Amino acid sequence: MKQHLDKITNTAHRLVWEVDISKMPYVRAVPIQGVRIIHTLVRELADGQLSLRAMSLVYTTLLSLVPLLAVSFSVLKGFGVHNQIEPLLLNVLAPLGEKGVEITTRILGFVENIKVGVLGSIGLAFLIYTVVSLIQKIERAFNYTWRVEQSRNMASRFSDYLSVILVGPVLIFTALGITATVMGSSVVHELMAMEPFGELIRLSVRLVPYILVIGAFTFIYVFVPNTKVRLGPALTGAVVAGVLWETTGWVFALFVVSSTKYTAIYSSFAILMVFMIWLYLSWLILLVGASVAFYAQHPQSAGLLQRELFMSNRLKERLALMCMYLVTKRHLQGGTPWDAGTLARKMSMPTRPTEKILHALEDAHLVILTSGEPPAYVPARDPGAIEIWEVLEMERRTDETPHLTPARLPDIPSLDEILRSVDENVQETLASQTVKDLAEADMGEEKKSSVALAAVSAEQSETAEGA
């Protein structure tokens, strides 16, 4: 029995992980990639990092929810649509049933008790800071999912975050208002009386909540991470998260209905517990959708957990040389510089190891970042002055610190002589070879290939004409 199970497991592993889906037809590649993503998501959930970050966001949400609604309430009041906050909260907390209505009433009571004019400048600044800290914590969670180590700077945080906080609610309620206006028009009522248009319109009305949730999640996945997220992967993650959110809400509503014994045990604390559980599930679903978006944009990362992204010295050296080769070649050709994500996809490598190598090259002043969006990499100086040995030596010294360096090891003359001989032989082999030579040699081969293809094409054309 065990042998049969091992055979099935090995066959499944070979069919899913040991095939190159980039060379497969789209119809076969998509299911395999889907299995890879599901497998990786299950491992990430078991690893506990997503759950831990969802719990952290629950705590931050409890601290920031009332200030966030107070700021949104003030903005919406200027547009005369502040009364729409209550229906929106009731919709979000609908899975909590009657407890959702009670929580909504209490939250709005807290919001109405906040008088911005009485807070003063310090109180208002603290109110805004509390709101910004919530979005900052969300960004950190998303950056972890997207393997981004650098957050936005302080100026970008306040400008980007406040634009979402102030403009976001207006756009949401504008969309809801437009939807209500369209559905209430006489043309729509006339169409509803005609079949099959009536059934299609009623179906679209039932789909509106899903569409709004998916649209909101798509915006979050594109805007919040401090990296370039393409619309297609963001929409894929939003669809998965939106369906999960609506389905989980339905299941959670059944749980709340049957949780009368918890109310008897925990009394008034039951409301808070149910609210926190729903917040936790909502954040966890949002982070799962972000992971789906990441793996949809970076399929080469599927199957690897973040804690497993360690590279051998051989891989580091080859990856460093390949990065310098591609950056230099694109620079010499006058093309658009490579950004980290595109470069990782070009090499079929996960994003995080590629970014680590690029940061090391940048610290060694071999490449520099452009000021474009997204930032891209170009050679830091004349590629003809960057020797291949310099790139390899840079990679060998990466991650060394004053406390962890070969100089701290005891001197052994015979061992030192061997290592010195290795270095001298490598330097002699690579003497005067630069990254420009490496790129131009390949460009020369490509040029020869294109000339040969053109000659063959011309010969075939002449043969055809003669015939």
C-alpha positions in Angstrom: 0.0 0.0 0.0 2.8 2.4 0.9 4.6 1.6 -2.4 1.4 2.4 -4.4 1.0 5.7 -2.5 4.6 6.7 -3.0 4.3 5.9 -6.7 1.1 8.0 -7.0 2.8 10.9 -5.1 5.9 10.8 -7.3 3.8 10.7 -10.4 1.8 13.7 -9.3 4.9 15.6 -8.3 6.4 14.9 -11.7 3.3 16.0 -13.6 2.9 19.2 -11.6 6.4 20.4 -10.6 8.8 18.8 -13.1 7.2 20.2 -16.3 7.9 23.6 -18.0 4.5 25.2 -18.3 5.9 28.1 -20.4 6.2 25.6 -23.3 2.7 24.2 -22.9 -0.6 25.2 -24.5 -2.5 27.7 -22.4 -5.3 25.1 -21.8 -2.9 22.7 -20.1 -0.7 25.3 -18.4 -3.5 27.1 -16.5 -4.7 24.0 -14.5 -1.2 23.0 -13.6 -0.4 26.5 -12.5 -3.6 26.6 -10.5 -2.6 23.4 -8.7 0.8 24.9 -7.9 -0.8 28.0 -6.4 -3.3 26.1 -4.3 -0.5 23.8 -3.0 1.7 26.9 -2.1 -1.2 28.7 -0.4 -2.0 25.7 1.7 1.6 25.5 2.8 1.7 29.3 3.5 -1.4 28.9 5.7 0.1 26.0 7.5 3.3 28.0 8.0 1.3 30.5 10.0 2.7 33.9 8.7 -0.6 34.9 6.9 -2.6 34.0 10.0 -0.2 36.0 12.3 -0.4 39.1 10.1 -4.2 38.8 9.9 -4.3 38.8 13.7 -2.1 41.8 13.8 -4.4 43.7 11.4 -7.4 42.8 13.7 -5.8 44.6 16.6 -4.9 47.6 14.5 -8.4 47.7 13.0 -10.0 47.8 16.5 -7.8 50.8 17.4 -8.3 52.6 14.0 -11.8 51.8 13.0 -13.6 54.6 14.7 -11.0 57.3 13.7 -11.2 56.0 10.1 -15.0 56.3 10.0 -14.8 59.7 11.7 -12.5 61.0 8.9 -14.7 59.4 6.2 -17.8 60.7 7.9 -16.5 64.3 7.9 -15.6 64.0 4.1 -18.9 62.5 3.2 -20.8 65.0 5.2 -19.5 67.7 2.9 -21.0 65.9 0.0 -24.3 65.3 1.8 -24.0 61.5 1.7 -22.8 60.7 5.2 -26.1 58.9 6.0 -24.9 56.1 3.6 -22.2 54.9 6.1 -24.7 53.0 8.2 -26.0 50.9 5.2 -22.4 50.2 4.2 -21.4 49.0 7.7 -24.6 46.9 7.9 -23.7 45.2 4.6 -20.1 44.5 5.7 -21.3 43.1 9.1 -24.3 41.3 7.6 -22.8 37.8 8.5 -23.0 38.8 12.2 -26.8 38.9 12.0 -28.5 40.9 14.8 -25.1 41.3 16.4 -24.0 43.2 13.3 -26.8 45.6 13.7 -25.8 46.2 17.3 -22.1 46.7 16.5 -23.0 49.1 13.7 -25.1 51.2 16.1 -22.4 51.3 18.7 -19.7 52.2 16.2 -21.7 55.0 14.7 -22.5 56.2 18.2 -18.7 56.5 18.8 -18.2 58.3 15.5 -20.9 60.8 16.2 -19.4 61.6 19.6 -16.1 62.6 17.9 -16.2 66.4 17.3 -13.3 67.3 15.1 -13.6 71.0 16.0 -13.2 70.2 19.7 -10.1 68.0 19.2 -7.7 70.8 18.5 -4.7 70.6 16.2 -2.9 67.9 18.3 -6.0 65.8 18.6 -6.7 66.1 14.8 -3.1 65.1 14.0 -3.3 62.1 16.3 -6.7 61.1 14.6 -5.1 61.3 11.2 -2.0 59.4 12.4 -4.1 56.6 13.7 -5.8 56.2 10.4 -2.5 56.4 8.4 -1.0 53.8 10.7 -3.7 51.3 9.8 -3.0 51.6 6.1 0.7 51.5 6.8 0.2 48.2 8.6 -1.8 46.9 5.7 1.0 47.9 3.3 3.5 46.0 5.3 1.4 42.9 5.2 1.0 43.2 1.5 4.7 44.0 1.0 5.5 40.8 2.8 3.2 38.9 0.5 4.8 40.5 -2.6 8.4 40.0 -1.2 9.0 43.8 -1.1 11.4 44.8 1.7 11.1 48.6 1.3 8.0 50.6 2.3 6.9 53.9 1.0 8.7 57.0 2.4 7.0 59.3 4.8 5.9 61.9 2.2 4.4 59.2 -0.1 2.6 57.6 2.8 0.7 60.7 3.8 0.0 61.8 0.2 -1.1 58.4 -1.1 -2.9 57.2 2.0 -4.8 60.4 2.6 -5.9 60.5 -1.1 -7.4 57.1 -0.6 -9.0 58.0 2.8 -10.5 61.2 1.5 -11.3 60.3 -2.1 -12.1 56.6 -1.7 -15.4 57.0 0.2 -16.6 59.6 -2.2 -15.9 57.2 -5.2 -17.6 54.3 -3.5 -20.8 56.1 -2.7 -20.8 57.8 -6.1 -20.7 54.3 -7.7 -23.5 53.1 -5.4 -25.5 56.3 -6.3 -25.0 55.8 -10.0 -26.1 52.1 -9.7 -29.2 53.1 -7.8 -30.1 55.8 -10.3 -29.7 53.5 -13.3 -31.8 50.8 -11.7 -34.5 53.3 -10.8 -34.8 54.7 -14.3 -37.9 54.2 -16.4 -35.9 52.6 -19.3 -34.6 49.8 -16.9 -38.2 49.2 -15.6 -39.5 48.9 -19.2 -36.7 46.4 -20.0 -37.4 44.4 -16.9 -40.9 43.8 -18.2 -39.4 42.2 -21.3 -37.9 38.8 -21.3 -35.1 37.7 -21.4 -33.9 41.2 -20.5 -35.8 41.2 -17.2 -34.1 38.0 -16.0 -30.7 39.3 -17.1 -31.2 42.6 -15.2 -32.3 40.7 -12.0 -29.3 38.5 -12.3 -27.0 41.5 -12.7 -28.6 43.1 -9.5 -27.7 39.9 -7.6 -24.2 40.1 -9.0 -23.7 43.8 -8.0 -22.4 43.0 -4.4 -19.8 40.6 -5.9 -18.8 43.1 -8.5 -18.3 45.9 -6.0 -16.3 43.7 -3.6 -14.1 42.4 -6.5 -13.6 46.0 -7.7 -12.6 47.2 -4.2 -10.2 44.3 -3.7 -8.7 44.9 -7.2 -8.0 48.5 -6.3 -6.4 47.5 -3.0 -4.2 44.9 -4.6 -3.0 47.4 -7.3 -2.5 50.4 -5.0 -1.4 49.2 -1.6 1.8 47.1 -2.3 4.9 49.2 -2.8 5.6 47.6 -6.2 4.0 47.5 -9.7 1.1 45.1 -9.7 -0.5 44.4 -13.1 -4.3 44.6 -13.5 -4.7 41.0 -14.7 -3.1 39.3 -11.6 -4.8 41.8 -9.3 -8.2 41.0 -10.8 -7.5 37.3 -10.5 -6.7 37.6 -6.8 -9.7 39.9 -6.3 -12.1 37.3 -7.9 -10.8 34.5 -5.6 -10.9 36.8 -2.5 -14.4 38.1 -3.4 -15.9 34.7 -3.9 -14.2 33.5 -0.6 -15.5 36.6 1.2 -19.1 36.1 0.1 -19.0 32.4 0.7 -17.4 32.7 4.1 -19.9 35.4 5.1 -22.7 33.0 4.3 -21.1 30.2 6.4 -20.3 32.6 9.2 -23.9 33.7 9.3 -25.0 30.1 9.9 -22.4 29.9 12.7 -23.7 33.1 14.4 -27.3 31.8 14.3 -26.2 28.6 16.1 -23.9 30.3 18.6 -26.5 31.1 21.3 -24.6 29.0 23.8 -21.6 31.2 23.4 -23.7 34.2 24.3 -24.8 32.4 27.4 -21.2 31.7 28.4 -19.5 35.0 27.4 -22.5 37.3 28.0 -21.8 40.8 26.6 -18.3 39.8 25.5 -19.8 37.5 22.9 -20.4 40.4 20.5 -16.8 41.5 20.7 -15.6 38.0 20.1 -17.8 37.4 17.1 -16.8 40.8 15.7 -13.1 40.0 16.1 -13.4 36.5 14.5 -15.2 38.1 11.5 -12.4 40.7 11.2 -9.8 38.0 11.3 -11.5 36.0 8.6 -11.9 39.1 6.4 -8.2 40.1 6.7 -7.1 36.5 6.1 -9.2 36.3 3.0 -7.8 39.6 1.8 -4.2 38.4 2.3 -4.9 35.1 0.6 -6.2 37.0 -2.4 -3.0 39.1 -2.4 -1.0 35.8 -2.4 -3.0 34.6 -5.4 -2.3 37.9 -7.2 1.4 37.6 -6.5 1.7 34.0 -7.8 -0.4 34.9 -10.8 2.1 37.7 -11.6 5.2 35.6 -10.6 4.3 32.0 -11.5 8.0 31.0 -11.0 7.6 31.6 -7.3 4.9 29.0 -6.8 6.1 26.2 -4.7 8.6 28.3 -2.7 7.9 29.7 0.8 9.7 32.8 1.8 11.7 31.1 4.4 13.0 28.6 1.7 14.4 31.3 -0.6 18.1 30.5 0.1 20.6 30.4 -2.8 23.8 28.4 -3.2 27.1 30.2 -4.0 27.0 28.8 -7.5 23.5 30.2 -8.1 24.4 33.6 -6.6 27.4 33.9 -9.0 25.5 32.9 -12.1 22.5 35.1 -11.1 24.8 38.1 -10.5 26.5 37.7 -13.9 23.2 37.2 -15.7 21.7 40.3 -14.1 24.8 42.4 -15.2 24.6 40.7 -18.7 20.9 41.5 -19.2 21.1 45.1 -17.8 24.2 45.8 -19.9 22.8 44.3 -23.1 19.6 46.3 -22.8 21.6 49.4 -22.1 23.8 48.9 -25.2 20.8 48.2 -27.4 19.1 51.4 -26.2 16.0 49.6 -25.0 13.8 50.2 -21.9 15.8 49.3 -18.8 14.8 46.2 -16.8 12.9 46.6 -13.5 13.4 43.9 -10.8 10.1 42.1 -11.5 10.5 41.9 -15.3 14.1 40.8 -14.9 13.0 38.0 -12.5 10.4 36.8 -15.0 12.9 36.9 -17.8 15.3 34.6 -15.9 12.4 32.5 -14.5 13.5 33.2 -11.0 11.6 34.2 -7.9 11.5 38.0 -7.3 13.0 38.1 -3.9 16.4 36.4 -4.7 16.6 38.5 -7.8 16.0 41.7 -5.8 18.6 40.7 -3.3 21.3 40.2 -6.0 20.3 43.6 -7.6 20.6 45.4 -4.2 24.1 43.9 -3.8 25.1 45.1 -7.3 23.7 48.5 -6.4 25.6 48.6 -3.1 28.8 47.7 -5.1 28.1 50.7 -7.5 27.8 48.3 -10.4 24.2 49.3 -11.3 22.0 52.2 -10.4 18.2 52.8 -10.2 16.5 55.1 -12.6 13.9 57.6 -11.4 11.1 56.2 -13.5 8.1 54.2 -12.4 8.7 51.5 -11.7 12.4 52.1 -10.9 14.7 50.2 -13.4 18.4 49.3 -13.5 21.2 50.6 -15.7 25.0 50.2 -15.4 26.4 52.6 -12.9 29.4 53.3 -15.1 30.9 52.4 -18.5 30.2 48.7 -19.0 33.6 48.5 -20.6 35.2 49.4 -17.3 33.3 46.7 -15.3 35.3 43.5 -15.2 33.6 40.1 -14.8 36.0 39.3 -12.0 34.7 42.4 -10.2 31.1 41.1 -10.3 32.2 37.7 -9.0 34.2 39.2 -6.2 31.3 41.4 -5.2 29.0 38.4 -4.9 31.6 36.5 -2.9 31.8 39.4 -0.4 28.0 39.9 -0.1 26.6 39.4 3.4 30.0 39.8 5.0 30.1 41.9 8.2 32.9 43.0 10.5 31.9 40.2 12.8 31.7 37.6 10.0 34.6 37.9 7.7 37.5 35.5 6.6 39.9 37.9 8.3 38.7 36.7 11.7 39.7 33.1 11.0 43.1 31.9 12.2 46.0 32.0 9.7 46.9 28.6 8.2 49.7 29.1 5.6 49.0 26.0 3.5 45.2 26.8 3.3 45.9 30.5 2.6 48.2 29.5 -0.2 45.5 27.3 -1.8 42.9 30.0 -1.7 45.3 32.6 -3.0 46.1 30.3 -5.9 42.4 29.9 -6.7 41.9 33.6 -6.8 44.9 34.2 -9.0 43.9 31.5 -11.4 40.4 32.9 -11.7 41.7 36.5 -12.2 44.1 35.3 -14.8 41.4 33.4 -16.7 39.1 36.4 -16.6 41.8 39.0 -17.2 40.4 42.2 -18.9 37.1 40.5 -19.7 34.3 43.0 -19.1 30.5 42.8 -19.0 30.4 44.8 -22.2 32.5 42.1 -23.9 30.0 39.5 -22.6 27.0 41.4 -23.9 28.5 42.4 -27.3 29.6 38.8 -28.0 26.1 37.6 -27.6 24.7 40.6 -29.6 27.2 39.6 -32.4 25.9 36.1 -32.5 22.3 37.4 -32.7 23.3 39.7 -35.5 24.9 36.8 -37.4 21.8 34.7 -36.9 19.5 37.5 -38.2 21.8 38.0 -41.3 21.7 34.2 -42.0 17.9 34.1 -41.6 17.6 37.1 -44.0 19.9 35.4 -46.5 17.9 32.1 -46.4 14.6 34.1 -46.8 16.0 36.0 -49.8 17.2 32.7 -51.4 13.8 31.1 -50.9 12.1 34.2 -52.4 14.4 34.0 -55.5 13.7 30.3 -55.9 10.0 30.9 -55.7 10.2 33.7 -58.3 12.3 31.5 -60.6 9.8 28.7 -60.3 
